[in-house]
Amino acid sequence: MSSAGTAERTALPDFPWDSLAADKALAQSHPDGIVDLSIGTPVDPVPAVVREALSGPAADIPGYPATHGTPALRDAIAASLARRFGVTGVDPDAVLPTIGSKELVAWLPTLLGLGGNDLVVIPELAYPTYEVGARLAGAEFVRSDGLVGLGPRRASLVWLNSPSNPTGKILPVDHLRKVVAWARERGAVVASDECYLGLPGTADPAPLSVLHPSVCDGDHTGLLAVHSMSKTSNLAGYRAAFVTGDPVLVSRLLEIRKHAGMLVPHPVQAAMAAAVSDDAHVAAQAALYEARRTRLRAALESRGMRIEHSESGLYLWATEDRDGRSTVHDLAAHGVLVAPGEFYGPAGARHVRVALSASDERIDAAVERLTT
């Protein structure tokens, strides 16, 4: 490949949310202040059980933490996957804590050794960091929800995201099984971003992990599942996440992360163990988001907007069948800031993403503004 081609492939896009500055200022000028629904940033309290663990004995450990995390944390994570999601057979040694999930998504192609001869498949509508990760590794990427369309091209990494950011769409078990089979026939790694798995919403059937026995028949070979506690436990500020799956792949990631000094602090590891061991706060948080989804959905639909998918996860995927930027601007005039769908790929140009991550008071303010 020419140096110009390499530079084009590795060039990073502008940070999307920077382009919202003018509309954010417009929304902030509303007499009752802005309702910012443009980013999925948690606003509810960190659970008491987590805060207590953070400030407990682990806060007084002066030495370096292990990259692999404590055995207690890995055991707790493996147990939570079985209890919450029916994911059985996870070897605690194949659990690896990460400094939030975004850094793992961004660096996974590089950590897997991908480069200029590799192809990364990302969803047609996707969290921007999947593309960024491919670019950081110098790999090629393609947006596709149907692998048959790739023809004879061989992919090295396939990203899944269910429930989806931005759409809230759930991938059915048959689709997940086909992706796993397709990837295994070609020696590709499947990485499943499952950050919203704990927010199933009203979906029936509920979303499944790629590691669920009905998807992979209990064989985790070639599979990685990425989980975050940012949304379900309000730990975005803690940078608390993990990856698990194929023991061989996780071992490779562990060795590189040891060399790179990618360490989750002792207190955060203790907080993570507390978070995955307590299901009550997760259920309570999911119920809060579901109530906010119901109120916001009705308000948007009252304006003639169409909501697509959006049965799970943290977002409403809405359209007025016109340019999404125009919708962003019109809503900003009411003091409500949302994200244009184009942030997530060309296919989203006529949509907007509306986050549920605002306080009940701010959600109620948005509902009032959108319905009067």
C-alpha positions as CSV (number, residue, x, y, z in Angstrom):
1,M,0.0,0.0,0.0
2,S,1.2,3.5,-0.8
3,S,2.1,5.9,2.0
4,A,-0.9,8.1,1.0
5,G,-3.2,5.1,1.2
6,T,-1.9,4.2,4.6
7,A,-2.3,7.7,5.9
8,E,-5.9,7.8,4.6
9,R,-6.7,4.5,6.3
10,T,-5.2,5.5,9.7
11,A,-6.4,9.1,9.7
12,L,-8.9,9.6,12.6
13,P,-12.2,11.4,12.1
14,D,-13.0,14.6,14.0
15,F,-14.6,13.8,17.4
16,P,-18.3,13.9,16.4
17,W,-19.7,15.6,19.4
18,D,-17.5,18.6,18.8
19,S,-19.7,19.5,15.9
20,L,-22.7,20.0,18.2
21,A,-21.3,23.1,19.8
22,A,-23.7,25.6,18.1
23,D,-26.8,23.5,18.8
24,K,-25.6,22.9,22.4
25,A,-25.3,26.6,22.9
26,L,-28.8,27.1,21.5
27,A,-30.2,24.5,23.9
28,Q,-28.4,26.0,26.8
29,S,-30.1,29.4,26.1
30,H,-33.5,27.9,27.0
31,P,-34.9,29.8,30.0
32,D,-35.2,26.5,32.0
33,G,-31.8,25.3,30.9
34,I,-30.6,22.5,28.6
35,V,-31.9,18.9,28.7
36,D,-28.8,17.1,27.3
37,L,-29.8,13.8,25.7
38,S,-26.9,13.7,23.3
39,I,-24.5,11.4,25.2
40,G,-25.3,8.3,27.3
41,T,-23.6,9.6,30.5
42,P,-25.1,8.2,33.7
43,V,-26.5,10.8,36.1
44,D,-28.0,8.6,38.8
45,P,-26.2,7.9,42.1
46,V,-23.5,5.3,42.3
47,P,-24.9,2.4,44.4
48,A,-24.0,2.5,48.1
49,V,-22.6,-1.1,48.0
50,V,-20.2,0.0,45.3
51,R,-19.1,3.2,47.0
52,E,-18.5,1.3,50.2
53,A,-16.3,-1.2,48.4
54,L,-14.3,1.6,46.7
55,S,-13.4,3.2,50.0
56,G,-12.8,-0.1,51.9
57,P,-9.6,-2.0,52.5
58,A,-8.7,-1.9,48.8
59,A,-8.2,1.9,49.0
60,D,-5.2,1.3,51.3
61,I,-3.2,-1.1,49.0
62,P,0.0,0.8,48.0
63,G,1.3,-1.7,45.5
64,Y,0.5,-2.0,41.8
65,P,-2.7,-3.9,40.9
66,A,-2.5,-7.0,38.8
67,T,-3.4,-6.6,35.1
68,H,-5.4,-9.8,35.3
69,G,-7.4,-8.5,38.3
70,T,-7.9,-10.2,41.6
71,P,-9.2,-13.8,41.7
72,A,-12.1,-12.6,43.7
73,L,-13.1,-10.2,41.0
74,R,-12.8,-12.7,38.2
75,D,-14.8,-15.3,40.1
76,A,-17.5,-12.7,40.8
77,I,-17.7,-11.7,37.1
78,A,-18.0,-15.3,36.0
79,A,-20.7,-16.0,38.5
80,S,-22.6,-12.9,37.5
81,L,-22.6,-13.9,33.8
82,A,-24.1,-17.2,34.6
83,R,-26.7,-15.7,37.0
84,R,-27.7,-12.7,35.0
85,F,-27.4,-13.9,31.4
86,G,-27.3,-17.7,31.4
87,V,-23.7,-17.7,30.2
88,T,-22.2,-20.9,31.5
89,G,-18.7,-22.3,31.3
90,V,-16.7,-19.1,31.7
91,D,-13.3,-19.8,33.1
92,P,-12.4,-17.1,35.6
93,D,-8.9,-17.1,34.2
94,A,-10.5,-16.0,30.9
95,V,-11.8,-12.8,32.5
96,L,-9.8,-9.6,32.1
97,P,-10.8,-6.3,33.6
98,T,-10.3,-3.2,31.4
99,I,-10.1,0.5,32.0
100,G,-13.7,1.0,30.7
101,S,-14.9,-0.6,27.6
102,K,-14.1,2.2,25.2
103,E,-10.4,1.7,25.4
104,L,-10.8,-2.0,24.8
105,V,-12.9,-1.4,21.7
106,A,-10.5,1.2,20.4
107,W,-7.4,-1.0,20.9
108,L,-8.7,-4.5,20.3
109,P,-7.7,-4.7,16.6
110,T,-4.2,-3.5,17.6
111,L,-4.0,-5.9,20.6
112,L,-5.0,-8.7,18.3
113,G,-2.1,-7.9,15.9
114,L,-4.3,-6.6,13.0
115,G,-2.8,-4.4,10.4
116,G,-2.9,-3.3,6.8
117,N,-3.8,-6.7,5.4
118,D,-6.7,-7.2,7.7
119,L,-10.4,-6.4,7.4
120,V,-12.6,-5.4,10.3
121,V,-16.4,-5.7,9.9
122,I,-18.5,-3.3,11.9
123,P,-22.3,-2.8,12.0
124,E,-23.8,-0.6,9.4
125,L,-24.9,1.7,12.2
126,A,-22.2,1.6,14.9
127,Y,-20.6,3.2,17.8
128,P,-17.9,5.4,16.2
129,T,-15.0,3.7,18.2
130,Y,-15.3,0.5,16.2
131,E,-14.1,2.5,13.1
132,V,-11.5,4.3,15.2
133,G,-10.1,1.0,16.4
134,A,-9.7,-0.3,12.9
135,R,-8.0,3.0,11.9
136,L,-5.6,2.9,14.8
137,A,-4.5,-0.5,13.7
138,G,-4.1,0.5,10.1
139,A,-6.7,-2.1,9.1
140,E,-9.4,-1.8,6.5
141,F,-13.0,-1.7,7.8
142,V,-16.4,-2.2,6.2
143,R,-19.9,-1.5,7.4
144,S,-22.2,-4.5,7.0
145,D,-25.0,-6.2,8.8
146,G,-25.0,-9.1,6.3
147,L,-21.8,-11.1,6.0
148,V,-22.9,-12.8,2.8
149,G,-22.4,-9.5,1.0
150,L,-18.7,-9.6,1.7
151,G,-18.3,-12.4,-0.8
152,P,-14.9,-14.1,-0.8
153,R,-13.2,-11.4,1.3
154,R,-11.8,-12.7,4.5
155,A,-12.4,-10.8,7.7
156,S,-10.1,-10.9,10.7
157,L,-12.5,-9.3,13.2
158,V,-16.3,-9.0,13.2
159,W,-18.0,-6.7,15.7
160,L,-21.5,-7.3,17.0
161,N,-23.5,-5.0,19.2
162,S,-26.7,-6.2,20.7
163,P,-28.7,-4.3,22.1
164,S,-27.4,-1.8,19.7
165,N,-26.0,1.7,20.2
166,P,-27.6,3.7,18.6
167,T,-30.7,1.8,17.6
168,G,-31.6,-0.4,20.6
169,K,-32.0,-3.3,18.1
170,I,-31.6,-6.8,19.3
171,L,-29.9,-9.5,17.2
172,P,-31.9,-12.7,17.2
173,V,-30.3,-16.0,18.2
174,D,-30.4,-17.3,14.6
175,H,-28.4,-14.3,13.4
176,L,-25.9,-14.6,16.1
177,R,-25.4,-18.3,15.4
178,K,-24.9,-17.6,11.7
179,V,-22.2,-15.0,12.4
180,V,-20.4,-17.3,14.8
181,A,-20.4,-20.1,12.2
182,W,-19.4,-17.8,9.4
183,A,-16.5,-16.4,11.4
184,R,-15.2,-19.8,12.5
185,E,-15.2,-21.2,9.0
186,R,-12.9,-18.3,8.1
187,G,-10.8,-18.0,11.2
188,A,-12.1,-14.6,12.2
189,V,-12.6,-13.4,15.7
190,V,-16.1,-12.3,16.8
191,A,-16.1,-9.5,19.3
192,S,-19.5,-8.8,20.9
193,D,-20.1,-5.4,22.5
194,E,-22.6,-6.3,25.2
195,C,-22.5,-3.1,27.2
196,Y,-26.3,-2.8,27.2
197,L,-27.1,-6.4,27.8
198,G,-28.2,-5.6,31.3
199,L,-30.8,-3.1,30.0
200,P,-33.1,-5.5,28.2
201,G,-36.1,-3.2,28.3
202,T,-39.3,-4.8,27.0
203,A,-37.7,-7.0,24.5
204,D,-39.2,-10.5,24.2
205,P,-37.1,-12.6,23.8
206,A,-34.4,-10.8,25.8
207,P,-31.0,-10.1,24.2
208,L,-28.4,-12.8,24.4
209,S,-24.7,-12.8,24.9
210,V,-22.5,-14.3,22.1
211,L,-21.3,-16.7,24.8
212,H,-24.7,-18.0,25.6
213,P,-24.9,-21.8,25.0
214,S,-27.8,-21.3,22.5
215,V,-25.5,-19.1,20.4
216,C,-22.2,-20.9,20.6
217,D,-23.1,-24.4,21.9
218,G,-20.9,-23.8,24.9
219,D,-17.7,-23.3,22.8
220,H,-16.1,-19.9,23.3
221,T,-13.4,-20.5,20.7
222,G,-12.8,-17.3,18.7
223,L,-15.3,-15.3,20.7
224,L,-14.9,-12.3,22.9
225,A,-17.7,-10.5,24.9
226,V,-17.1,-7.0,26.1
227,H,-19.0,-5.8,29.1
228,S,-19.2,-2.4,30.9
229,M,-20.6,-1.3,34.2
230,S,-21.0,2.3,33.2
231,K,-24.7,2.1,32.3
232,T,-26.0,-0.7,34.6
233,S,-24.2,0.4,37.7
234,N,-23.5,4.1,37.0
235,L,-19.8,3.6,37.0
236,A,-18.7,5.6,33.9
237,G,-16.5,7.7,36.1
238,Y,-14.8,4.5,37.6
239,R,-13.8,3.1,34.1
240,A,-15.0,-0.3,35.1
241,A,-15.4,-3.0,32.4
242,F,-14.1,-6.4,31.3
243,V,-13.7,-8.8,28.4
244,T,-14.1,-12.5,28.5
245,G,-14.5,-15.5,26.2
246,D,-11.9,-17.6,24.4
247,P,-9.2,-18.3,27.0
248,V,-6.5,-18.3,24.3
249,L,-7.5,-14.9,23.0
250,V,-7.9,-13.4,26.5
251,S,-4.4,-14.8,27.4
252,R,-2.9,-12.9,24.4
253,L,-4.7,-9.7,25.4
254,L,-3.5,-10.1,29.0
255,E,0.2,-10.5,28.0
256,I,0.2,-7.4,25.9
257,R,-1.7,-5.4,28.5
258,K,0.9,-6.4,31.1
259,H,3.6,-4.9,28.9
260,A,1.6,-1.8,28.2
261,G,0.7,-1.2,31.9
262,M,-3.1,-1.3,31.4
263,L,-4.0,-1.7,35.0
264,V,-7.4,-1.3,36.7
265,P,-6.8,0.3,40.2
266,H,-7.2,-1.8,43.3
267,P,-10.2,0.2,44.6
268,V,-12.0,0.1,41.3
269,Q,-11.5,-3.7,41.1
270,A,-13.1,-4.0,44.6
271,A,-16.0,-1.7,43.4
272,M,-16.4,-3.9,40.3
273,A,-16.6,-7.1,42.4
274,A,-19.3,-5.4,44.5
275,A,-21.2,-4.3,41.5
276,V,-21.4,-7.7,39.8
277,S,-22.3,-9.4,43.0
278,D,-25.4,-7.2,43.6
279,D,-28.3,-7.6,41.2
280,A,-30.8,-5.4,43.0
281,H,-29.3,-2.1,41.9
282,V,-29.0,-3.3,38.3
283,A,-32.7,-4.1,38.2
284,A,-33.6,-0.8,39.8
285,Q,-31.5,1.1,37.3
286,A,-33.0,-0.8,34.4
287,A,-36.5,0.1,35.7
288,L,-35.6,3.8,35.9
289,Y,-34.4,3.8,32.3
290,E,-37.5,1.9,31.1
291,A,-39.8,4.5,32.7
292,R,-37.8,7.3,31.1
293,R,-38.0,5.5,27.7
294,T,-41.8,5.3,28.0
295,R,-42.2,9.0,28.7
296,L,-39.8,10.2,26.1
297,R,-41.1,7.9,23.4
298,A,-44.6,9.2,23.9
299,A,-43.4,12.8,23.7
300,L,-41.4,12.3,20.6
301,E,-44.2,10.4,18.9
302,S,-46.6,13.2,19.8
303,R,-44.5,15.4,17.5
304,G,-45.0,13.0,14.6
305,M,-41.6,11.3,15.0
306,R,-41.2,7.6,14.3
307,I,-39.3,5.5,16.7
308,E,-37.5,2.4,15.3
309,H,-36.3,-0.6,17.3
310,S,-35.4,1.1,20.6
311,E,-36.9,-1.7,22.8
312,S,-33.7,-2.2,24.7
313,G,-30.5,-0.4,25.7
314,L,-30.2,3.2,26.5
315,Y,-31.5,5.1,23.5
316,L,-34.4,6.0,21.3
317,W,-33.7,5.9,17.5
318,A,-36.0,8.5,16.0
319,T,-36.7,10.0,12.6
320,E,-38.9,12.7,11.0
321,D,-37.9,11.4,7.5
322,R,-35.7,14.4,6.9
323,D,-32.1,15.4,7.5
324,G,-31.2,14.5,11.1
325,R,-29.2,17.7,11.6
326,S,-32.4,19.7,11.0
327,T,-34.2,17.6,13.7
328,V,-31.3,18.2,16.1
329,H,-31.5,22.0,15.5
330,D,-35.3,22.1,15.9
331,L,-35.1,20.2,19.2
332,A,-32.3,22.4,20.4
333,A,-34.6,25.4,20.0
334,H,-36.7,23.7,22.6
335,G,-33.7,23.3,24.9
336,V,-33.4,19.6,24.1
337,L,-30.0,18.4,22.7
338,V,-29.9,15.0,20.9
339,A,-27.2,13.4,18.6
340,P,-27.6,13.3,14.8
341,G,-27.7,9.8,13.5
342,E,-24.9,10.4,11.0
343,F,-22.5,10.1,14.0
344,Y,-23.1,6.3,13.7
345,G,-22.7,5.9,10.0
346,P,-24.1,7.2,6.7
347,A,-27.3,5.1,7.1
348,G,-28.3,7.2,10.1
349,A,-28.3,10.5,8.3
350,R,-32.1,10.9,8.6
351,H,-32.3,9.9,12.3
352,V,-31.4,11.2,15.7
353,R,-30.3,9.3,18.8
354,V,-32.0,10.3,22.0
355,A,-30.4,9.1,25.3
356,L,-32.4,8.2,28.4
357,S,-29.5,9.2,30.7
358,A,-31.0,12.3,32.3
359,S,-32.5,12.8,35.7
360,D,-36.3,12.3,36.0
361,E,-36.6,16.1,36.5
362,R,-34.8,16.8,33.2
363,I,-36.7,14.0,31.4
364,D,-40.0,15.6,32.6
365,A,-38.8,19.0,31.4
366,A,-38.1,17.5,28.0
367,V,-41.5,15.9,27.8
368,E,-43.2,19.1,28.7
369,R,-41.3,21.1,26.1
370,L,-41.9,18.5,23.4
371,T,-45.7,18.2,24.0
372,T,-46.6,21.9,24.4
